Amino acid sequence: MTMGTKYLLLWLEGPLQSWGVDSKFGRRESLRFPTKSGIYGIFLSSLGAQGPQVDLLKKLAGFKQFVISCLPRVSGQKDGIDVIGTPQSNPFLMDFQMVGSGYDEKDPWQKMLIPKKSDGSAAVGGGSKMTYRYYLQDATFVIIQELDSSLADSIANSMQNPVFDIYLGRKNCVPTDFVYRGTYDSFDEASAMAGTLMEDKNLEVSFTVAEEKGDGDQMVLNDVPVQFGQFKRYRDRTVTITKND
């Protein structure tokens, strides 16, 4: 730990979450855990920071992020065997949408909502777009975010008084509990508080995602934001996913 390093503890809980990393066009998938770009998006939203934000993202890029995926601790017996923590067989929900369909061309206001070609003329087939959007259902995550003292104080203050609303990946993914859970002087202190929060809600660790080499499965993600705004850019990072057997 370097001098002046702090650790923000975040609690992400809600009926729906969506953390896309490489989805484009009509199919918007989600990872099983929050992305770095998604968490940094929450920070910038709470700060009211709009546009590319290249300088701020450059400062944030080098700090490590640790994710804990939580599952309900279900105690009991099935066929004479102790059962603790029964995961969902399929945590994903797929939402199919038709964008730009069902409008009346004779109504001037509705006609403006129908997708058109770049020259303003009618698209072949009416221009309706089919989209498939995937969400995590009833998920809970803990984020331990490393930051320097100055950034930690600024972001912590903004998350308690956000300029823009905070969402869990998309605007229809609303958190159902407080997101910001304190700033700590060490990773161990933040981790201990995370354990207390999980115990209070009868949750246990399903898996962790760390930005360091370990015994788990390694995965390359293109989710470190370099530039937001209209023309977004990202770079890669490698994470280690460790299951709690």
NUTI-589563 format. One record per residue (C-alpha): residue number from 0; x, y, z. Coordinates in pm, 1 decimal. Example, Ala and Ser with C-alpha at 12.3 -4.5 7.8 and 13.67 -1.06 7.14 Angstrom:
# NUTI-589563
<atom num="0" xx="1230.0" yy="-450.0" zz="780.0"/>
<atom num="1" xx="1367.0" yy="-106.0" zz="714.0"/>
***
This chain:
# NUTI-589563
<atom num="0" xx="0.0" yy="0.0" zz="0.0"/>
<atom num="1" xx="138.9" yy="342.5" zz="-94.6"/>
<atom num="2" xx="114.1" yy="647.6" zz="128.6"/>
<atom num="3" xx="-221.9" yy="818.2" zz="95.7"/>
<atom num="4" xx="-405.4" yy="519.4" zz="-51.2"/>
<atom num="5" xx="-770.4" yy="475.4" zz="48.4"/>
<atom num="6" xx="-1030.6" yy="207.5" zz="-22.7"/>
<atom num="7" xx="-1392.8" yy="282.0" zz="-109.1"/>
<atom num="8" xx="-1647.9" yy="15.3" zz="-22.5"/>
<atom num="9" xx="-1951.6" yy="-10.4" zz="-250.4"/>
<atom num="10" xx="-2258.9" yy="-229.3" zz="-213.9"/>
<atom num="11" xx="-2442.0" yy="-309.1" zz="-539.6"/>
<atom num="12" xx="-2780.5" yy="-469.8" zz="-485.7"/>
<atom num="13" xx="-3092.5" yy="-461.6" zz="-701.1"/>
<atom num="14" xx="-3350.0" yy="-668.7" zz="-891.1"/>
<atom num="15" xx="-3166.8" yy="-600.6" zz="-1220.7"/>
<atom num="16" xx="-2805.5" yy="-522.7" zz="-1309.8"/>
<atom num="17" xx="-2628.9" yy="-519.6" zz="-1646.0"/>
<atom num="18" xx="-2253.4" yy="-493.6" zz="-1701.0"/>
<atom num="19" xx="-2171.4" yy="-501.7" zz="-2071.7"/>
<atom num="20" xx="-1813.4" yy="-526.8" zz="-2191.1"/>
<atom num="21" xx="-1812.7" yy="-598.5" zz="-2565.9"/>
<atom num="22" xx="-2176.7" yy="-592.7" zz="-2678.3"/>
<atom num="23" xx="-2270.6" yy="-394.2" zz="-2987.4"/>
<atom num="24" xx="-2576.7" yy="-318.2" zz="-3197.2"/>
<atom num="25" xx="-2884.0" yy="-531.2" zz="-3126.7"/>
<atom num="26" xx="-2746.8" yy="-777.8" zz="-2870.8"/>
<atom num="27" xx="-2654.0" yy="-626.3" zz="-2532.9"/>
<atom num="28" xx="-2511.8" yy="-895.5" zz="-2307.8"/>
<atom num="29" xx="-2387.3" yy="-870.6" zz="-1950.0"/>
<atom num="30" xx="-2098.8" yy="-1019.3" zz="-1757.1"/>
<atom num="31" xx="-2170.8" yy="-1203.0" zz="-1432.6"/>
<atom num="32" xx="-1997.6" yy="-923.3" zz="-1239.1"/>
<atom num="33" xx="-1949.4" yy="-542.5" zz="-1256.0"/>
<atom num="34" xx="-1695.6" yy="-398.5" zz="-1498.8"/>
<atom num="35" xx="-1437.0" yy="-133.3" zz="-1426.2"/>
<atom num="36" xx="-1596.3" yy="96.4" zz="-1683.0"/>
<atom num="37" xx="-1933.6" yy="48.6" zz="-1515.0"/>
<atom num="38" xx="-1802.0" yy="141.3" zz="-1170.7"/>
<atom num="39" xx="-1609.8" yy="440.1" zz="-1305.6"/>
<atom num="40" xx="-1928.7" yy="544.5" zz="-1485.0"/>
<atom num="41" xx="-2102.4" yy="549.5" zz="-1146.3"/>
<atom num="42" xx="-1822.5" yy="769.5" zz="-1007.8"/>
<atom num="43" xx="-1844.2" yy="1018.6" zz="-1295.1"/>
<atom num="44" xx="-2223.2" yy="1025.1" zz="-1278.7"/>
<atom num="45" xx="-2217.1" yy="1109.7" zz="-908.6"/>
<atom num="46" xx="-1953.2" yy="1380.1" zz="-976.2"/>
<atom num="47" xx="-2159.6" yy="1525.9" zz="-1259.6"/>
<atom num="48" xx="-1860.7" yy="1479.6" zz="-1492.0"/>
<atom num="49" xx="-1982.9" yy="1471.2" zz="-1851.9"/>
<atom num="50" xx="-1808.5" yy="1434.1" zz="-2186.6"/>
<atom num="51" xx="-1478.7" yy="1253.3" zz="-2265.4"/>
<atom num="52" xx="-1316.5" yy="1308.5" zz="-1920.0"/>
<atom num="53" xx="-980.1" yy="1184.2" zz="-2053.3"/>
<atom num="54" xx="-770.7" yy="1334.1" zz="-1771.4"/>
<atom num="55" xx="-989.1" yy="1202.8" zz="-1488.8"/>
<atom num="56" xx="-1010.5" yy="855.2" zz="-1642.8"/>
<atom num="57" xx="-631.8" yy="851.1" zz="-1681.6"/>
<atom num="58" xx="-599.7" yy="911.8" zz="-1306.3"/>
<atom num="59" xx="-849.8" yy="637.1" zz="-1226.8"/>
<atom num="60" xx="-706.6" yy="378.9" zz="-1468.7"/>
<atom num="61" xx="-412.9" yy="268.1" zz="-1254.8"/>
<atom num="62" xx="-608.6" yy="189.9" zz="-938.4"/>
<atom num="63" xx="-706.4" yy="-168.6" zz="-859.9"/>
<atom num="64" xx="-1060.6" yy="-290.9" zz="-814.8"/>
<atom num="65" xx="-1173.3" yy="-598.9" zz="-621.2"/>
<atom num="66" xx="-1517.9" yy="-756.5" zz="-671.0"/>
<atom num="67" xx="-1701.9" yy="-1000.7" zz="-444.8"/>
<atom num="68" xx="-2007.0" yy="-1177.9" zz="-583.6"/>
<atom num="69" xx="-2251.0" yy="-1272.3" zz="-307.0"/>
<atom num="70" xx="-2504.5" yy="-1552.2" zz="-278.5"/>
<atom num="71" xx="-2776.1" yy="-1619.6" zz="-19.5"/>
<atom num="72" xx="-2663.4" yy="-1857.2" zz="251.8"/>
<atom num="73" xx="-2934.7" yy="-2125.0" zz="257.3"/>
<atom num="74" xx="-2895.0" yy="-2368.5" zz="541.9"/>
<atom num="75" xx="-3077.1" yy="-2697.6" zz="548.7"/>
<atom num="76" xx="-3074.3" yy="-3055.4" zz="425.4"/>
<atom num="77" xx="-3166.1" yy="-3219.7" zz="99.0"/>
<atom num="78" xx="-3169.6" yy="-3599.6" zz="77.8"/>
<atom num="79" xx="-2979.5" yy="-3611.6" zz="405.7"/>
<atom num="80" xx="-2701.0" yy="-3381.5" zz="279.5"/>
<atom num="81" xx="-2627.5" yy="-3037.4" zz="428.1"/>
<atom num="82" xx="-2699.5" yy="-2760.1" zz="174.8"/>
<atom num="83" xx="-2545.8" yy="-2414.3" zz="220.0"/>
<atom num="84" xx="-2571.8" yy="-2149.4" zz="-51.1"/>
<atom num="85" xx="-2781.6" yy="-2261.4" zz="-346.1"/>
<atom num="86" xx="-2691.5" yy="-2055.6" zz="-656.6"/>
<atom num="87" xx="-2936.9" yy="-1965.8" zz="-930.7"/>
<atom num="88" xx="-2918.5" yy="-2206.1" zz="-1223.5"/>
<atom num="89" xx="-2960.1" yy="-1915.0" zz="-1465.2"/>
<atom num="90" xx="-2918.5" yy="-1563.6" zz="-1323.0"/>
<atom num="91" xx="-2984.9" yy="-1392.9" zz="-1658.8"/>
<atom num="92" xx="-3302.7" yy="-1232.6" zz="-1787.7"/>
<atom num="93" xx="-3336.5" yy="-1159.2" zz="-2160.5"/>
<atom num="94" xx="-3553.1" yy="-862.0" zz="-2259.4"/>
<atom num="95" xx="-3662.2" yy="-856.4" zz="-2625.0"/>
<atom num="96" xx="-3757.7" yy="-513.7" zz="-2762.9"/>
<atom num="97" xx="-3869.4" yy="-371.3" zz="-3096.0"/>
<atom num="98" xx="-3736.9" yy="-17.1" zz="-3124.0"/>
<atom num="99" xx="-3924.4" yy="219.2" zz="-3354.2"/>
<atom num="100" xx="-4223.5" yy="-2.0" zz="-3429.1"/>
<atom num="101" xx="-4595.6" yy="55.6" zz="-3384.7"/>
<atom num="102" xx="-4599.3" yy="426.4" zz="-3473.5"/>
<atom num="103" xx="-4861.0" yy="585.9" zz="-3699.0"/>
<atom num="104" xx="-4694.9" yy="747.1" zz="-4004.1"/>
<atom num="105" xx="-4995.9" yy="974.1" zz="-4052.6"/>
<atom num="106" xx="-4941.0" yy="1132.6" zz="-3710.6"/>
<atom num="107" xx="-4664.6" yy="1397.6" zz="-3747.9"/>
<atom num="108" xx="-4542.0" yy="1348.8" zz="-3391.6"/>
<atom num="109" xx="-4531.2" yy="970.6" zz="-3407.5"/>
<atom num="110" xx="-4367.9" yy="981.6" zz="-3751.0"/>
<atom num="111" xx="-4065.0" yy="1157.6" zz="-3600.1"/>
<atom num="112" xx="-4006.5" yy="852.3" zz="-3376.7"/>
<atom num="113" xx="-3978.1" yy="609.1" zz="-3667.7"/>
<atom num="114" xx="-3611.6" yy="527.6" zz="-3749.8"/>
<atom num="115" xx="-3493.1" yy="674.2" zz="-4079.0"/>
<atom num="116" xx="-3187.9" yy="661.5" zz="-4303.4"/>
<atom num="117" xx="-2914.9" yy="924.8" zz="-4272.1"/>
<atom num="118" xx="-3071.7" yy="1130.7" zz="-4552.3"/>
<atom num="119" xx="-3407.0" yy="1137.7" zz="-4370.4"/>
<atom num="120" xx="-3586.6" yy="902.1" zz="-4607.2"/>
<atom num="121" xx="-3782.1" yy="596.4" zz="-4495.4"/>
<atom num="122" xx="-3578.3" yy="285.5" zz="-4416.6"/>
<atom num="123" xx="-3644.7" yy="-46.8" zz="-4586.4"/>
<atom num="124" xx="-3895.8" yy="-245.8" zz="-4383.7"/>
<atom num="125" xx="-3993.1" yy="57.0" zz="-4175.8"/>
<atom num="126" xx="-3663.4" yy="87.9" zz="-3991.8"/>
<atom num="127" xx="-3767.2" yy="-104.3" zz="-3679.7"/>
<atom num="128" xx="-3477.6" yy="-248.5" zz="-3479.3"/>
<atom num="129" xx="-3483.3" yy="-572.2" zz="-3280.9"/>
<atom num="130" xx="-3275.1" yy="-570.2" zz="-2962.8"/>
<atom num="131" xx="-3191.9" yy="-840.0" zz="-2708.2"/>
<atom num="132" xx="-3088.3" yy="-702.8" zz="-2370.6"/>
<atom num="133" xx="-2955.8" yy="-923.9" zz="-2092.6"/>
<atom num="134" xx="-2972.7" yy="-854.7" zz="-1719.6"/>
<atom num="135" xx="-2851.6" yy="-1019.3" zz="-1400.2"/>
<atom num="136" xx="-3142.8" yy="-1092.2" zz="-1165.8"/>
<atom num="137" xx="-3136.4" yy="-1036.6" zz="-787.6"/>
<atom num="138" xx="-2757.0" yy="-1002.3" zz="-779.0"/>
<atom num="139" xx="-2545.7" yy="-854.0" zz="-499.4"/>
<atom num="140" xx="-2183.6" yy="-741.8" zz="-528.9"/>
<atom num="141" xx="-1924.4" yy="-580.7" zz="-306.9"/>
<atom num="142" xx="-1668.1" yy="-350.6" zz="-470.5"/>
<atom num="143" xx="-1345.9" yy="-250.5" zz="-294.8"/>
<atom num="144" xx="-1196.8" yy="32.2" zz="-500.8"/>
<atom num="145" xx="-841.0" yy="152.2" zz="-445.2"/>
<atom num="146" xx="-794.0" yy="531.3" zz="-483.8"/>
<atom num="147" xx="-559.6" yy="804.4" zz="-369.0"/>
<atom num="148" xx="-679.0" yy="1022.4" zz="-80.7"/>
<atom num="149" xx="-782.8" yy="1319.1" zz="-293.9"/>
<atom num="150" xx="-990.2" yy="1116.2" zz="-539.0"/>
<atom num="151" xx="-1134.6" yy="903.5" zz="-258.3"/>
<atom num="152" xx="-1260.4" yy="1209.3" zz="-67.9"/>
<atom num="153" xx="-1404.9" yy="1372.8" zz="-379.1"/>
<atom num="154" xx="-1584.8" yy="1059.0" zz="-499.4"/>
<atom num="155" xx="-1705.7" yy="963.6" zz="-151.3"/>
<atom num="156" xx="-1861.9" yy="1307.4" zz="-103.9"/>
<atom num="157" xx="-2024.6" yy="1299.5" zz="-446.6"/>
<atom num="158" xx="-2170.6" yy="951.8" zz="-396.0"/>
<atom num="159" xx="-2348.8" yy="1074.0" zz="-86.1"/>
<atom num="160" xx="-2481.9" yy="1375.4" zz="-280.1"/>
<atom num="161" xx="-2478.9" yy="1264.2" zz="-645.2"/>
<atom num="162" xx="-2527.8" yy="1516.0" zz="-925.0"/>
<atom num="163" xx="-2685.4" yy="1252.4" zz="-1151.2"/>
<atom num="164" xx="-2870.6" yy="937.3" zz="-1047.9"/>
<atom num="165" xx="-2669.6" yy="620.5" zz="-983.6"/>
<atom num="166" xx="-2761.5" yy="306.1" zz="-1175.6"/>
<atom num="167" xx="-2627.5" yy="-49.9" zz="-1179.2"/>
<atom num="168" xx="-2513.3" yy="-56.7" zz="-1540.3"/>
<atom num="169" xx="-2823.6" yy="80.7" zz="-1715.7"/>
<atom num="170" xx="-3085.3" yy="340.8" zz="-1631.3"/>
<atom num="171" xx="-3353.3" yy="79.8" zz="-1559.4"/>
<atom num="172" xx="-3122.7" yy="-94.9" zz="-1307.1"/>
<atom num="173" xx="-3195.6" yy="91.0" zz="-984.8"/>
<atom num="174" xx="-3010.1" yy="4.7" zz="-661.5"/>
<atom num="175" xx="-3231.7" yy="-101.4" zz="-371.5"/>
<atom num="176" xx="-2983.3" yy="-25.3" zz="-93.6"/>
<atom num="177" xx="-2718.6" yy="235.7" zz="-17.3"/>
<atom num="178" xx="-2425.6" yy="204.0" zz="-260.3"/>
<atom num="179" xx="-2150.5" yy="392.9" zz="-76.4"/>
<atom num="180" xx="-2046.2" yy="211.6" zz="243.5"/>
<atom num="181" xx="-1744.9" yy="406.5" zz="365.4"/>
<atom num="182" xx="-1380.1" yy="487.9" zz="298.7"/>
<atom num="183" xx="-1110.0" yy="282.9" zz="471.1"/>
<atom num="184" xx="-736.0" yy="313.4" zz="529.0"/>
<atom num="185" xx="-657.7" yy="-45.1" zz="424.6"/>
<atom num="186" xx="-792.6" yy="-321.1" zz="205.6"/>
<atom num="187" xx="-828.5" yy="-546.7" zz="510.5"/>
<atom num="188" xx="-1050.1" yy="-292.4" zz="690.8"/>
<atom num="189" xx="-1275.8" yy="-259.7" zz="385.5"/>
<atom num="190" xx="-1285.6" yy="-637.0" zz="346.8"/>
<atom num="191" xx="-1379.7" yy="-683.6" zz="711.7"/>
<atom num="192" xx="-1668.2" yy="-438.1" zz="677.2"/>
<atom num="193" xx="-1780.5" yy="-618.7" zz="362.1"/>
<atom num="194" xx="-1789.1" yy="-941.4" zz="563.9"/>
<atom num="195" xx="-2003.2" yy="-773.8" zz="828.5"/>
<atom num="196" xx="-2250.4" yy="-645.6" zz="568.3"/>
<atom num="197" xx="-2272.3" yy="-990.9" zz="411.0"/>
<atom num="198" xx="-2327.9" yy="-1153.0" zz="749.7"/>
<atom num="199" xx="-2608.4" yy="-907.9" zz="828.0"/>
<atom num="200" xx="-2783.7" yy="-1003.5" zz="504.3"/>
<atom num="201" xx="-2710.9" yy="-1377.0" zz="538.8"/>
<atom num="202" xx="-2490.1" yy="-1381.9" zz="228.4"/>
<atom num="203" xx="-2169.1" yy="-1565.4" zz="146.8"/>
<atom num="204" xx="-1897.1" yy="-1534.5" zz="-115.8"/>
<atom num="205" xx="-1970.5" yy="-1700.1" zz="-450.4"/>
<atom num="206" xx="-1657.7" yy="-1582.7" zz="-634.7"/>
<atom num="207" xx="-1410.8" yy="-1293.4" zz="-640.1"/>
<atom num="208" xx="-1257.7" yy="-1090.7" zz="-923.3"/>
<atom num="209" xx="-909.8" yy="-950.0" zz="-857.7"/>
<atom num="210" xx="-663.5" yy="-748.4" zz="-1066.2"/>
<atom num="211" xx="-370.3" yy="-972.4" zz="-978.3"/>
<atom num="212" xx="-243.8" yy="-1318.4" zz="-1061.1"/>
<atom num="213" xx="-387.5" yy="-1604.8" zz="-858.9"/>
<atom num="214" xx="-496.7" yy="-1967.3" zz="-865.9"/>
<atom num="215" xx="-828.4" yy="-1896.4" zz="-1035.9"/>
<atom num="216" xx="-928.9" yy="-1850.2" zz="-1398.7"/>
<atom num="217" xx="-770.8" yy="-1557.3" zz="-1578.3"/>
<atom num="218" xx="-976.9" yy="-1342.5" zz="-1813.0"/>
<atom num="219" xx="-888.4" yy="-1045.6" zz="-2036.5"/>
<atom num="220" xx="-1146.7" yy="-765.6" zz="-2030.5"/>
<atom num="221" xx="-1159.9" yy="-458.6" zz="-2253.0"/>
<atom num="222" xx="-1320.7" yy="-245.0" zz="-1981.3"/>
<atom num="223" xx="-1068.4" yy="16.9" zz="-1867.2"/>
<atom num="224" xx="-1218.9" yy="343.9" zz="-1993.9"/>
<atom num="225" xx="-979.8" yy="580.3" zz="-2168.8"/>
<atom num="226" xx="-1247.2" yy="815.9" zz="-2300.3"/>
<atom num="227" xx="-1621.0" yy="849.5" zz="-2240.2"/>
<atom num="228" xx="-1863.2" yy="1073.7" zz="-2427.6"/>
<atom num="229" xx="-1975.8" yy="1020.0" zz="-2785.2"/>
<atom num="230" xx="-1659.2" yy="840.2" zz="-2895.4"/>
<atom num="231" xx="-1576.6" yy="589.8" zz="-2620.7"/>
<atom num="232" xx="-1240.2" yy="414.2" zz="-2600.0"/>
<atom num="233" xx="-1119.7" yy="134.9" zz="-2369.9"/>
<atom num="234" xx="-806.2" yy="-68.8" zz="-2303.1"/>
<atom num="235" xx="-754.2" yy="-423.2" zz="-2176.7"/>
<atom num="236" xx="-679.8" yy="-555.0" zz="-1830.1"/>
<atom num="237" xx="-638.8" yy="-907.0" zz="-1693.1"/>
<atom num="238" xx="-839.9" yy="-1028.6" zz="-1394.4"/>
<atom num="239" xx="-838.1" yy="-1350.9" zz="-1193.1"/>
<atom num="240" xx="-1173.2" yy="-1507.9" zz="-1106.5"/>
<atom num="241" xx="-1163.9" yy="-1732.8" zz="-800.1"/>
<atom num="242" xx="-1464.0" yy="-1943.6" zz="-703.3"/>
<atom num="243" xx="-1543.2" yy="-2009.0" zz="-339.0"/>
<atom num="244" xx="-1563.5" yy="-2392.1" zz="-340.7"/>
***
